[in-house]
Amino acid sequence: MTDHLGLNDEQRALLDLVRQIAAREIAPHATEWEHDGTFPREAFSALGKSGLLGLPYPEEYGGGS
């Protein structure tokens, strides 16, 4: 089943996961990171632990495609 954006259940679940991580791990620190000009390695760690950084790579190479 698709929603009004044309997303299926799997795509909606992925979008929800990204929103949750962004709200929990990124948004609370974004202003500070921007102000200080720092690279948010901890944010990338959270994305990696969730499996989001491997999405564009084939499964045979450890990715999610």
Predicted model as a PDB file, atoms N, CA, C, CB and O in Angstrom, pLDDT in the B-factor column:
MODEL        1                                                                  
ATOM      1  N   MET A   1       0.841  -1.180   0.000  1.00 62.00           N  
ATOM      2  CA  MET A   1       0.000   0.000   0.000  1.00 62.00           C  
ATOM      3  C   MET A   1       0.890   1.250   0.000  1.00 62.00           C  
ATOM      4  CB  MET A   1      -0.959  -0.005   1.225  1.00 62.00           C  
ATOM      5  O   MET A   1       1.915   1.285   0.682  1.00 62.00           O  
ATOM      6  N   THR A   2       0.507   2.245  -0.745  1.00 64.00           N  
ATOM      7  CA  THR A   2       1.265   3.492  -0.795  1.00 64.00           C  
ATOM      8  C   THR A   2       0.481   4.602  -0.113  1.00 64.00           C  
ATOM      9  CB  THR A   2       1.592   3.878  -2.251  1.00 64.00           C  
ATOM     10  O   THR A   2      -0.746   4.555  -0.022  1.00 64.00           O  
ATOM     11  N   ASP A   3       1.214   5.599   0.364  1.00 68.00           N  
ATOM     12  CA  ASP A   3       0.567   6.742   0.997  1.00 68.00           C  
ATOM     13  C   ASP A   3       0.455   7.895   0.007  1.00 68.00           C  
ATOM     14  CB  ASP A   3       1.344   7.183   2.254  1.00 68.00           C  
ATOM     15  O   ASP A   3       0.706   7.720  -1.186  1.00 68.00           O  
ATOM     16  N   HIS A   4       0.081   9.069   0.499  1.00 73.00           N  
ATOM     17  CA  HIS A   4      -0.116  10.218  -0.388  1.00 73.00           C  
ATOM     18  C   HIS A   4       1.170  10.703  -1.052  1.00 73.00           C  
ATOM     19  CB  HIS A   4      -0.729  11.348   0.384  1.00 73.00           C  
ATOM     20  O   HIS A   4       1.115  11.442  -2.035  1.00 73.00           O  
ATOM     21  N   LEU A   5       2.322  10.298  -0.529  1.00 78.00           N  
ATOM     22  CA  LEU A   5       3.595  10.659  -1.154  1.00 78.00           C  
ATOM     23  C   LEU A   5       4.075   9.576  -2.117  1.00 78.00           C  
ATOM     24  CB  LEU A   5       4.656  10.910  -0.085  1.00 78.00           C  
ATOM     25  O   LEU A   5       5.116   9.724  -2.757  1.00 78.00           O  
ATOM     26  N   GLY A   6       3.322   8.506  -2.215  1.00 87.00           N  
ATOM     27  CA  GLY A   6       3.713   7.408  -3.082  1.00 87.00           C  
ATOM     28  C   GLY A   6       4.677   6.445  -2.429  1.00 87.00           C  
ATOM     29  O   GLY A   6       5.310   5.642  -3.115  1.00 87.00           O  
ATOM     30  N   LEU A   7       4.802   6.511  -1.101  1.00 90.00           N  
ATOM     31  CA  LEU A   7       5.718   5.632  -0.379  1.00 90.00           C  
ATOM     32  C   LEU A   7       5.021   4.341   0.017  1.00 90.00           C  
ATOM     33  CB  LEU A   7       6.276   6.335   0.863  1.00 90.00           C  
ATOM     34  O   LEU A   7       3.857   4.343   0.417  1.00 90.00           O  
ATOM     35  N   ASN A   8       5.753   3.240  -0.101  1.00 91.00           N  
ATOM     36  CA  ASN A   8       5.197   1.976   0.370  1.00 91.00           C  
ATOM     37  C   ASN A   8       5.550   1.807   1.853  1.00 91.00           C  
ATOM     38  CB  ASN A   8       5.737   0.771  -0.480  1.00 91.00           C  
ATOM     39  O   ASN A   8       6.207   2.670   2.435  1.00 91.00           O  
ATOM     40  N   ASP A   9       5.121   0.714   2.453  1.00 91.00           N  
ATOM     41  CA  ASP A   9       5.326   0.502   3.886  1.00 91.00           C  
ATOM     42  C   ASP A   9       6.811   0.491   4.264  1.00 91.00           C  
ATOM     43  CB  ASP A   9       4.678  -0.809   4.313  1.00 91.00           C  
ATOM     44  O   ASP A   9       7.197   1.067   5.281  1.00 91.00           O  
ATOM     45  N   GLU A  10       7.629  -0.151   3.459  1.00 88.00           N  
ATOM     46  CA  GLU A  10       9.062  -0.223   3.740  1.00 88.00           C  
ATOM     47  C   GLU A  10       9.710   1.159   3.660  1.00 88.00           C  
ATOM     48  CB  GLU A  10       9.749  -1.183   2.761  1.00 88.00           C  
ATOM     49  O   GLU A  10      10.527   1.517   4.509  1.00 88.00           O  
ATOM     50  N   GLN A  11       9.349   1.917   2.658  1.00 88.00           N  
ATOM     51  CA  GLN A  11       9.891   3.269   2.511  1.00 88.00           C  
ATOM     52  C   GLN A  11       9.437   4.177   3.656  1.00 88.00           C  
ATOM     53  CB  GLN A  11       9.464   3.870   1.162  1.00 88.00           C  
ATOM     54  O   GLN A  11      10.215   4.989   4.157  1.00 88.00           O  
ATOM     55  N   ARG A  12       8.188   4.035   4.062  1.00 92.00           N  
ATOM     56  CA  ARG A  12       7.674   4.827   5.177  1.00 92.00           C  
ATOM     57  C   ARG A  12       8.405   4.487   6.472  1.00 92.00           C  
ATOM     58  CB  ARG A  12       6.169   4.598   5.347  1.00 92.00           C  
ATOM     59  O   ARG A  12       8.719   5.376   7.263  1.00 92.00           O  
ATOM     60  N   ALA A  13       8.675   3.202   6.686  1.00 91.00           N  
ATOM     61  CA  ALA A  13       9.402   2.771   7.880  1.00 91.00           C  
ATOM     62  C   ALA A  13      10.816   3.348   7.892  1.00 91.00           C  
ATOM     63  CB  ALA A  13       9.454   1.235   7.953  1.00 91.00           C  
ATOM     64  O   ALA A  13      11.304   3.778   8.937  1.00 91.00           O  
ATOM     65  N   LEU A  14      11.467   3.358   6.744  1.00 89.00           N  
ATOM     66  CA  LEU A  14      12.809   3.932   6.639  1.00 89.00           C  
ATOM     67  C   LEU A  14      12.773   5.425   6.934  1.00 89.00           C  
ATOM     68  CB  LEU A  14      13.401   3.678   5.241  1.00 89.00           C  
ATOM     69  O   LEU A  14      13.616   5.932   7.673  1.00 89.00           O  
ATOM     70  N   LEU A  15      11.817   6.122   6.369  1.00 91.00           N  
ATOM     71  CA  LEU A  15      11.670   7.557   6.618  1.00 91.00           C  
ATOM     72  C   LEU A  15      11.414   7.831   8.102  1.00 91.00           C  
ATOM     73  CB  LEU A  15      10.525   8.134   5.767  1.00 91.00           C  
ATOM     74  O   LEU A  15      11.970   8.775   8.664  1.00 91.00           O  
ATOM     75  N   ASP A  16      10.586   7.022   8.725  1.00 94.00           N  
ATOM     76  CA  ASP A  16      10.321   7.177  10.160  1.00 94.00           C  
ATOM     77  C   ASP A  16      11.594   6.971  10.976  1.00 94.00           C  
ATOM     78  CB  ASP A  16       9.238   6.185  10.616  1.00 94.00           C  
ATOM     79  O   ASP A  16      11.848   7.711  11.927  1.00 94.00           O  
ATOM     80  N   LEU A  17      12.395   5.969  10.609  1.00 92.00           N  
ATOM     81  CA  LEU A  17      13.648   5.715  11.313  1.00 92.00           C  
ATOM     82  C   LEU A  17      14.585   6.913  11.194  1.00 92.00           C  
ATOM     83  CB  LEU A  17      14.327   4.452  10.764  1.00 92.00           C  
ATOM     84  O   LEU A  17      15.171   7.347  12.185  1.00 92.00           O  
ATOM     85  N   VAL A  18      14.723   7.439   9.997  1.00 92.00           N  
ATOM     86  CA  VAL A  18      15.595   8.599   9.786  1.00 92.00           C  
ATOM     87  C   VAL A  18      15.108   9.791  10.596  1.00 92.00           C  
ATOM     88  CB  VAL A  18      15.659   8.964   8.292  1.00 92.00           C  
ATOM     89  O   VAL A  18      15.913  10.499  11.201  1.00 92.00           O  
ATOM     90  N   ARG A  19      13.814  10.020  10.615  1.00 94.00           N  
ATOM     91  CA  ARG A  19      13.255  11.130  11.397  1.00 94.00           C  
ATOM     92  C   ARG A  19      13.530  10.959  12.883  1.00 94.00           C  
ATOM     93  CB  ARG A  19      11.751  11.243  11.160  1.00 94.00           C  
ATOM     94  O   ARG A  19      13.871  11.925  13.566  1.00 94.00           O  
ATOM     95  N   GLN A  20      13.384   9.735  13.390  1.00 95.00           N  
ATOM     96  CA  GLN A  20      13.643   9.478  14.810  1.00 95.00           C  
ATOM     97  C   GLN A  20      15.098   9.741  15.170  1.00 95.00           C  
ATOM     98  CB  GLN A  20      13.274   8.040  15.165  1.00 95.00           C  
ATOM     99  O   GLN A  20      15.388  10.380  16.181  1.00 95.00           O  
ATOM    100  N   ILE A  21      16.001   9.252  14.348  1.00 93.00           N  
ATOM    101  CA  ILE A  21      17.430   9.444  14.605  1.00 93.00           C  
ATOM    102  C   ILE A  21      17.795  10.920  14.516  1.00 93.00           C  
ATOM    103  CB  ILE A  21      18.275   8.627  13.609  1.00 93.00           C  
ATOM    104  O   ILE A  21      18.540  11.432  15.352  1.00 93.00           O  
ATOM    105  N   ALA A  22      17.273  11.595  13.512  1.00 93.00           N  
ATOM    106  CA  ALA A  22      17.558  13.022  13.362  1.00 93.00           C  
ATOM    107  C   ALA A  22      17.059  13.809  14.570  1.00 93.00           C  
ATOM    108  CB  ALA A  22      16.918  13.564  12.077  1.00 93.00           C  
ATOM    109  O   ALA A  22      17.755  14.695  15.065  1.00 93.00           O  
ATOM    110  N   ALA A  23      15.872  13.493  15.038  1.00 96.00           N  
ATOM    111  CA  ALA A  23      15.306  14.210  16.184  1.00 96.00           C  
ATOM    112  C   ALA A  23      16.087  13.923  17.462  1.00 96.00           C  
ATOM    113  CB  ALA A  23      13.836  13.828  16.375  1.00 96.00           C  
ATOM    114  O   ALA A  23      16.283  14.812  18.290  1.00 96.00           O  
ATOM    115  N   ARG A  24      16.528  12.687  17.617  1.00 93.00           N  
ATOM    116  CA  ARG A  24      17.208  12.279  18.850  1.00 93.00           C  
ATOM    117  C   ARG A  24      18.706  12.602  18.851  1.00 93.00           C  
ATOM    118  CB  ARG A  24      17.017  10.797  19.067  1.00 93.00           C  
ATOM    119  O   ARG A  24      19.245  13.041  19.866  1.00 93.00           O  
ATOM    120  N   GLU A  25      19.370  12.386  17.725  1.00 91.00           N  
ATOM    121  CA  GLU A  25      20.832  12.451  17.695  1.00 91.00           C  
ATOM    122  C   GLU A  25      21.403  13.695  17.023  1.00 91.00           C  
ATOM    123  CB  GLU A  25      21.358  11.252  17.001  1.00 91.00           C  
ATOM    124  O   GLU A  25      22.531  14.086  17.323  1.00 91.00           O  
ATOM    125  N   ILE A  26      20.658  14.319  16.132  1.00 93.00           N  
ATOM    126  CA  ILE A  26      21.209  15.417  15.342  1.00 93.00           C  
ATOM    127  C   ILE A  26      20.634  16.768  15.740  1.00 93.00           C  
ATOM    128  CB  ILE A  26      20.957  15.173  13.877  1.00 93.00           C  
ATOM    129  O   ILE A  26      21.383  17.697  16.039  1.00 93.00           O  
ATOM    130  N   ALA A  27      19.329  16.884  15.746  1.00 95.00           N  
ATOM    131  CA  ALA A  27      18.677  18.176  16.004  1.00 95.00           C  
ATOM    132  C   ALA A  27      19.123  18.844  17.308  1.00 95.00           C  
ATOM    133  CB  ALA A  27      17.184  17.985  16.035  1.00 95.00           C  
ATOM    134  O   ALA A  27      19.348  20.054  17.315  1.00 95.00           O  
ATOM    135  N   PRO A  28      19.261  18.094  18.420  1.00 96.00           N  
ATOM    136  CA  PRO A  28      19.652  18.763  19.663  1.00 96.00           C  
ATOM    137  C   PRO A  28      21.041  19.412  19.631  1.00 96.00           C  
ATOM    138  CB  PRO A  28      19.605  17.778  20.781  1.00 96.00           C  
ATOM    139  O   PRO A  28      21.349  20.268  20.461  1.00 96.00           O  
ATOM    140  N   HIS A  29      21.870  19.003  18.677  1.00 94.00           N  
ATOM    141  CA  HIS A  29      23.257  19.482  18.632  1.00 94.00           C  
ATOM    142  C   HIS A  29      23.584  20.309  17.393  1.00 94.00           C  
ATOM    143  CB  HIS A  29      24.193  18.314  18.700  1.00 94.00           C  
ATOM    144  O   HIS A  29      24.673  20.876  17.305  1.00 94.00           O  
ATOM    145  N   ALA A  30      22.670  20.387  16.442  1.00 94.00           N  
ATOM    146  CA  ALA A  30      22.953  21.002  15.146  1.00 94.00           C  
ATOM    147  C   ALA A  30      23.414  22.450  15.254  1.00 94.00           C  
ATOM    148  CB  ALA A  30      21.733  20.935  14.278  1.00 94.00           C  
ATOM    149  O   ALA A  30      24.369  22.842  14.583  1.00 94.00           O  
ATOM    150  N   THR A  31      22.759  23.244  16.078  1.00 96.00           N  
ATOM    151  CA  THR A  31      23.150  24.649  16.219  1.00 96.00           C  
ATOM    152  C   THR A  31      24.568  24.771  16.764  1.00 96.00           C  
ATOM    153  CB  THR A  31      22.170  25.387  17.137  1.00 96.00           C  
ATOM    154  O   THR A  31      25.358  25.585  16.285  1.00 96.00           O  
ATOM    155  N   GLU A  32      24.882  23.963  17.760  1.00 96.00           N  
ATOM    156  CA  GLU A  32      26.231  23.983  18.340  1.00 96.00           C  
ATOM    157  C   GLU A  32      27.277  23.573  17.312  1.00 96.00           C  
ATOM    158  CB  GLU A  32      26.304  23.056  19.559  1.00 96.00           C  
ATOM    159  O   GLU A  32      28.322  24.215  17.207  1.00 96.00           O  
ATOM    160  N   TRP A  33      27.012  22.513  16.552  1.00 94.00           N  
ATOM    161  CA  TRP A  33      27.954  22.053  15.533  1.00 94.00           C  
ATOM    162  C   TRP A  33      28.165  23.118  14.464  1.00 94.00           C  
ATOM    163  CB  TRP A  33      27.456  20.755  14.890  1.00 94.00           C  
ATOM    164  O   TRP A  33      29.291  23.353  14.023  1.00 94.00           O  
ATOM    165  N   GLU A  34      27.094  23.749  14.058  1.00 94.00           N  
ATOM    166  CA  GLU A  34      27.198  24.820  13.058  1.00 94.00           C  
ATOM    167  C   GLU A  34      27.993  25.995  13.611  1.00 94.00           C  
ATOM    168  CB  GLU A  34      25.797  25.290  12.615  1.00 94.00           C  
ATOM    169  O   GLU A  34      28.877  26.528  12.941  1.00 94.00           O  
ATOM    170  N   HIS A  35      27.678  26.389  14.820  1.00 96.00           N  
ATOM    171  CA  HIS A  35      28.359  27.531  15.446  1.00 96.00           C  
ATOM    172  C   HIS A  35      29.855  27.268  15.596  1.00 96.00           C  
ATOM    173  CB  HIS A  35      27.742  27.835  16.820  1.00 96.00           C  
ATOM    174  O   HIS A  35      30.685  28.128  15.301  1.00 96.00           O  
ATOM    175  N   ASP A  36      30.180  26.059  16.060  1.00 95.00           N  
ATOM    176  CA  ASP A  36      31.580  25.720  16.305  1.00 95.00           C  
ATOM    177  C   ASP A  36      32.319  25.281  15.044  1.00 95.00           C  
ATOM    178  CB  ASP A  36      31.663  24.630  17.339  1.00 95.00           C  
ATOM    179  O   ASP A  36      33.547  25.185  15.042  1.00 95.00           O  
ATOM    180  N   GLY A  37      31.575  25.015  13.976  1.00 95.00           N  
ATOM    181  CA  GLY A  37      32.193  24.540  12.745  1.00 95.00           C  
ATOM    182  C   GLY A  37      32.789  23.155  12.894  1.00 95.00           C  
ATOM    183  O   GLY A  37      33.808  22.842  12.280  1.00 95.00           O  
ATOM    184  N   THR A  38      32.151  22.324  13.712  1.00 93.00           N  
ATOM    185  CA  THR A  38      32.674  20.982  13.949  1.00 93.00           C  
ATOM    186  C   THR A  38      31.952  19.950  13.091  1.00 93.00           C  
ATOM    187  CB  THR A  38      32.549  20.617  15.426  1.00 93.00           C  
ATOM    188  O   THR A  38      30.813  20.151  12.670  1.00 93.00           O  
ATOM    189  N   PHE A  39      32.644  18.843  12.845  1.00 89.00           N  
ATOM    190  CA  PHE A  39      32.079  17.733  12.088  1.00 89.00           C  
ATOM    191  C   PHE A  39      31.453  16.763  13.075  1.00 89.00           C  
ATOM    192  CB  PHE A  39      33.164  17.027  11.211  1.00 89.00           C  
ATOM    193  O   PHE A  39      32.135  16.298  13.988  1.00 89.00           O  
ATOM    194  N   PRO A  40      30.175  16.446  12.918  1.00 89.00           N  
ATOM    195  CA  PRO A  40      29.461  15.631  13.906  1.00 89.00           C  
ATOM    196  C   PRO A  40      29.699  14.127  13.753  1.00 89.00           C  
ATOM    197  CB  PRO A  40      27.988  15.908  13.810  1.00 89.00           C  
ATOM    198  O   PRO A  40      28.812  13.395  13.315  1.00 89.00           O  
ATOM    199  N   ARG A  41      30.887  13.678  14.113  1.00 89.00           N  
ATOM    200  CA  ARG A  41      31.194  12.252  13.985  1.00 89.00           C  
ATOM    201  C   ARG A  41      30.206  11.385  14.753  1.00 89.00           C  
ATOM    202  CB  ARG A  41      32.606  11.973  14.472  1.00 89.00           C  
ATOM    203  O   ARG A  41      29.863  10.293  14.300  1.00 89.00           O  
ATOM    204  N   GLU A  42      29.742  11.854  15.908  1.00 86.00           N  
ATOM    205  CA  GLU A  42      28.798  11.066  16.694  1.00 86.00           C  
ATOM    206  C   GLU A  42      27.473  10.871  15.955  1.00 86.00           C  
ATOM    207  CB  GLU A  42      28.548  11.736  18.040  1.00 86.00           C  
ATOM    208  O   GLU A  42      26.807   9.852  16.135  1.00 86.00           O  
ATOM    209  N   ALA A  43      27.096  11.824  15.140  1.00 88.00           N  
ATOM    210  CA  ALA A  43      25.874  11.680  14.340  1.00 88.00           C  
ATOM    211  C   ALA A  43      26.073  10.595  13.284  1.00 88.00           C  
ATOM    212  CB  ALA A  43      25.489  13.030  13.668  1.00 88.00           C  
ATOM    213  O   ALA A  43      25.175   9.786  13.051  1.00 88.00           O  
ATOM    214  N   PHE A  44      27.224  10.573  12.657  1.00 85.00           N  
ATOM    215  CA  PHE A  44      27.486   9.545  11.659  1.00 85.00           C  
ATOM    216  C   PHE A  44      27.584   8.170  12.307  1.00 85.00           C  
ATOM    217  CB  PHE A  44      28.769   9.860  10.894  1.00 85.00           C  
ATOM    218  O   PHE A  44      27.206   7.169  11.699  1.00 85.00           O  
ATOM    219  N   SER A  45      28.082   8.116  13.522  1.00 88.00           N  
ATOM    220  CA  SER A  45      28.125   6.857  14.253  1.00 88.00           C  
ATOM    221  C   SER A  45      26.709   6.334  14.495  1.00 88.00           C  
ATOM    222  CB  SER A  45      28.870   7.033  15.588  1.00 88.00           C  
ATOM    223  O   SER A  45      26.448   5.144  14.319  1.00 88.00           O  
ATOM    224  N   ALA A  46      25.803   7.210  14.893  1.00 87.00           N  
ATOM    225  CA  ALA A  46      24.406   6.812  15.120  1.00 87.00           C  
ATOM    226  C   ALA A  46      23.760   6.339  13.816  1.00 87.00           C  
ATOM    227  CB  ALA A  46      23.596   7.987  15.719  1.00 87.00           C  
ATOM    228  O   ALA A  46      23.017   5.358  13.814  1.00 87.00           O  
ATOM    229  N   LEU A  47      24.038   7.030  12.712  1.00 87.00           N  
ATOM    230  CA  LEU A  47      23.492   6.621  11.419  1.00 87.00           C  
ATOM    231  C   LEU A  47      24.056   5.265  10.993  1.00 87.00           C  
ATOM    232  CB  LEU A  47      23.797   7.683  10.348  1.00 87.00           C  
ATOM    233  O   LEU A  47      23.336   4.421  10.459  1.00 87.00           O  
ATOM    234  N   GLY A  48      25.340   5.073  11.233  1.00 86.00           N  
ATOM    235  CA  GLY A  48      25.969   3.799  10.891  1.00 86.00           C  
ATOM    236  C   GLY A  48      25.423   2.647  11.697  1.00 86.00           C  
ATOM    237  O   GLY A  48      25.158   1.579  11.146  1.00 86.00           O  
ATOM    238  N   LYS A  49      25.247   2.840  13.001  1.00 87.00           N  
ATOM    239  CA  LYS A  49      24.696   1.788  13.860  1.00 87.00           C  
ATOM    240  C   LYS A  49      23.280   1.408  13.441  1.00 87.00           C  
ATOM    241  CB  LYS A  49      24.702   2.239  15.321  1.00 87.00           C  
ATOM    242  O   LYS A  49      22.845   0.279  13.668  1.00 87.00           O  
ATOM    243  N   SER A  50      22.573   2.332  12.840  1.00 87.00           N  
ATOM    244  CA  SER A  50      21.213   2.069  12.380  1.00 87.00           C  
ATOM    245  C   SER A  50      21.185   1.436  10.995  1.00 87.00           C  
ATOM    246  CB  SER A  50      20.412   3.351  12.371  1.00 87.00           C  
ATOM    247  O   SER A  50      20.118   1.073  10.499  1.00 87.00           O  
ATOM    248  N   GLY A  51      22.347   1.304  10.372  1.00 83.00           N  
ATOM    249  CA  GLY A  51      22.427   0.702   9.057  1.00 83.00           C  
ATOM    250  C   GLY A  51      22.128   1.648   7.912  1.00 83.00           C  
ATOM    251  O   GLY A  51      21.972   1.208   6.773  1.00 83.00           O  
ATOM    252  N   LEU A  52      22.045   2.937   8.192  1.00 86.00           N  
ATOM    253  CA  LEU A  52      21.652   3.891   7.161  1.00 86.00           C  
ATOM    254  C   LEU A  52      22.790   4.304   6.235  1.00 86.00           C  
ATOM    255  CB  LEU A  52      21.078   5.105   7.803  1.00 86.00           C  
ATOM    256  O   LEU A  52      22.532   4.742   5.114  1.00 86.00           O  
ATOM    257  N   LEU A  53      24.024   4.180   6.665  1.00 83.00           N  
ATOM    258  CA  LEU A  53      25.127   4.631   5.814  1.00 83.00           C  
ATOM    259  C   LEU A  53      25.445   3.662   4.684  1.00 83.00           C  
ATOM    260  CB  LEU A  53      26.359   4.843   6.649  1.00 83.00           C  
ATOM    261  O   LEU A  53      26.089   4.044   3.706  1.00 83.00           O  
ATOM    262  N   GLY A  54      25.007   2.425   4.803  1.00 80.00           N  
ATOM    263  CA  GLY A  54      25.286   1.440   3.769  1.00 80.00           C  
ATOM    264  C   GLY A  54      24.194   1.302   2.723  1.00 80.00           C  
ATOM    265  O   GLY A  54      24.307   0.466   1.827  1.00 80.00           O  
ATOM    266  N   LEU A  55      23.149   2.095   2.815  1.00 78.00           N  
ATOM    267  CA  LEU A  55      22.012   1.934   1.911  1.00 78.00           C  
ATOM    268  C   LEU A  55      22.356   2.014   0.431  1.00 78.00           C  
ATOM    269  CB  LEU A  55      20.999   2.963   2.218  1.00 78.00           C  
ATOM    270  O   LEU A  55      21.805   1.234  -0.346  1.00 78.00           O  
ATOM    271  N   PRO A  56      23.239   2.913  -0.004  1.00 76.00           N  
ATOM    272  CA  PRO A  56      23.466   3.016  -1.450  1.00 76.00           C  
ATOM    273  C   PRO A  56      24.397   1.939  -2.016  1.00 76.00           C  
ATOM    274  CB  PRO A  56      24.032   4.366  -1.767  1.00 76.00           C  
ATOM    275  O   PRO A  56      24.672   1.940  -3.216  1.00 76.00           O  
ATOM    276  N   TYR A  57      24.883   1.028  -1.180  1.00 78.00           N  
ATOM    277  CA  TYR A  57      25.837   0.029  -1.642  1.00 78.00           C  
ATOM    278  C   TYR A  57      25.171  -1.343  -1.745  1.00 78.00           C  
ATOM    279  CB  TYR A  57      27.048  -0.033  -0.697  1.00 78.00           C  
ATOM    280  O   TYR A  57      24.267  -1.651  -0.968  1.00 78.00           O  
ATOM    281  N   PRO A  58      25.609  -2.162  -2.691  1.00 80.00           N  
ATOM    282  CA  PRO A  58      25.029  -3.496  -2.840  1.00 80.00           C  
ATOM    283  C   PRO A  58      25.225  -4.351  -1.579  1.00 80.00           C  
ATOM    284  CB  PRO A  58      25.647  -4.200  -4.048  1.00 80.00           C  
ATOM    285  O   PRO A  58      26.218  -4.202  -0.867  1.00 80.00           O  
ATOM    286  N   GLU A  59      24.275  -5.237  -1.318  1.00 78.00           N  
ATOM    287  CA  GLU A  59      24.353  -6.113  -0.141  1.00 78.00           C  
ATOM    288  C   GLU A  59      25.617  -6.937  -0.136  1.00 78.00           C  
ATOM    289  CB  GLU A  59      23.151  -7.030  -0.082  1.00 78.00           C  
ATOM    290  O   GLU A  59      26.174  -7.202   0.930  1.00 78.00           O  
ATOM    291  N   GLU A  60      26.089  -7.354  -1.313  1.00 84.00           N  
ATOM    292  CA  GLU A  60      27.290  -8.172  -1.390  1.00 84.00           C  
ATOM    293  C   GLU A  60      28.533  -7.465  -0.854  1.00 84.00           C  
ATOM    294  CB  GLU A  60      27.524  -8.589  -2.811  1.00 84.00           C  
ATOM    295  O   GLU A  60      29.530  -8.112  -0.535  1.00 84.00           O  
ATOM    296  N   TYR A  61      28.472  -6.134  -0.757  1.00 77.00           N  
ATOM    297  CA  TYR A  61      29.576  -5.363  -0.203  1.00 77.00           C  
ATOM    298  C   TYR A  61      29.232  -4.798   1.178  1.00 77.00           C  
ATOM    299  CB  TYR A  61      29.953  -4.232  -1.153  1.00 77.00           C  
ATOM    300  O   TYR A  61      29.897  -3.883   1.662  1.00 77.00           O  
ATOM    301  N   GLY A  62      28.203  -5.342   1.798  1.00 74.00           N  
ATOM    302  CA  GLY A  62      27.817  -4.893   3.129  1.00 74.00           C  
ATOM    303  C   GLY A  62      26.791  -3.789   3.153  1.00 74.00           C  
ATOM    304  O   GLY A  62      26.482  -3.261   4.221  1.00 74.00           O  
ATOM    305  N   GLY A  63      26.255  -3.427   2.010  1.00 71.00           N  
ATOM    306  CA  GLY A  63      25.273  -2.346   1.941  1.00 71.00           C  
ATOM    307  C   GLY A  63      23.854  -2.842   2.059  1.00 71.00           C  
ATOM    308  O   GLY A  63      23.604  -4.018   2.326  1.00 71.00           O  
ATOM    309  N   GLY A  64      22.941  -1.934   1.856  1.00 67.00           N  
ATOM    310  CA  GLY A  64      21.546  -2.258   2.029  1.00 67.00           C  
ATOM    311  C   GLY A  64      20.750  -2.355   0.750  1.00 67.00           C  
ATOM    312  O   GLY A  64      19.547  -2.607   0.804  1.00 67.00           O  
ATOM    313  N   SER A  65      21.372  -2.165  -0.400  1.00 60.00           N  
ATOM    314  CA  SER A  65      20.633  -2.209  -1.679  1.00 60.00           C  
ATOM    315  C   SER A  65      20.534  -3.612  -2.197  1.00 60.00           C  
ATOM    316  CB  SER A  65      21.301  -1.325  -2.727  1.00 60.00           C  
ATOM    317  O   SER A  65      19.950  -3.840  -3.257  1.00 60.00           O  
TER     318      SER A  65                                                      
ENDMDL                                                                          
END                                                                             
